[in-house]
């Protein structure tokens, strides 16, 4: 066997979960190589440059932020397992976030990384609900979300035991679903707990340079540990022999072998690698994708009167519908991120303003468009999404058109996501069917990342870590 | 190696795994879990760092021997010394 082409572990995909897994494995002496089809790392949380401007995709902020000294939380576990000093990430907490409902975002809950602020906001807006809300929070805190055997209860039904006002229910589900649910309309209560904790009980923070700062730290750890990575080097298929993954065939036709394979590319996508002609069951296919727009502003958002909100989850209607829209885009609800509005150290800030908006989208509709229609639809989506999003923000001050403050824009669609991440139908949160154990039909092939079912950005990295620990390191 | 040196080796490993913990006043006879915020992932790391740095194998059945610094020293010192003789 050629020593150049055999590894202890091959990791498919250089996103957050694949990189985290590879760091663990390399640190403990495994010969590990990460195979990435794209020429950039990051996967669903990546970045790109246009005209010298840097854009992030996916990641708005790190969730699960806790201040130094707080222990035992997912962020702390993650930093320990990857031997990352929290100084290396240089996280700056959000100024504040909002859940804004109504045509002008007039029904608005405020949250910061101090949970008392959110609780107070719920008490003011929903005085009759606050006792139930507090009991819900107690139930969330007491819930053992890491247990693999936790029952899969409906989050909607469970939350309704505590919260009887449908508006409050929707305002709680909107952020939680947007930040990680692969399931339409409802989710497992366990997943609600994980995301509620990630956003509200812990909090949001961001390195000034966004996702690329996180990726830079991960790449440096991987390199220092002796892990390899091969870029523009996708895995085309896995050769099966006797129920095992015997070899990986790369896009170039080259064959490599590995004792273990960790795949971060998704459940359906991984199964297809070794089951030619396999048709995935309908319920395993994700249906949710997004269109994201970016307005680059020539000034700081604060100069337009938008200096407070880092993240806004909005819905123009009291009924929040988290489902695949029938149209190209559903602008009735979405998420706004203003990366300028984090508490960066004095004298540090982003040079330009950014106004990023994300709305639910229908992959099939986008994929059916011809080139000219696709381009036109992107332009329309930019206008419509920006319009919807700014309605839930305070009026611009001085009163001017947002377009006059905008110096550059970009849009990506479900098709863009599919092209650059390989995720079927641009499903950012993958399949609604999650596989916590990460096992597959092949004894030495495991899943990590989105479809293993640890949700959110911190979850992605913890997924890679956990699967590397469980299937490879603990077995010696 | 003396038992104190073995204890120091364990403390060195914990300080790398959990740099956010204060290790200056560890009581050798009290369970590490009761003095520090260490979970099962962290204990797995102690075991793996012992193997990586010192070539010491701790089978899963023996993980409880690492509960305190004293019990760690008791359990690991013969292993360190057996390796040194090789």
Interface residues (C-beta under 8 A of the other chain):
Chain A: X27 X28 X29 X68 X69 X71 X72 X76 X77 X80 X81 X83 X85 X86 X465 X469 X473 X474
Chain B: X16 X17 X18 X19 X20 X21 X37 X39 X41 X42 X44 X45 X48 X51 X52 X60
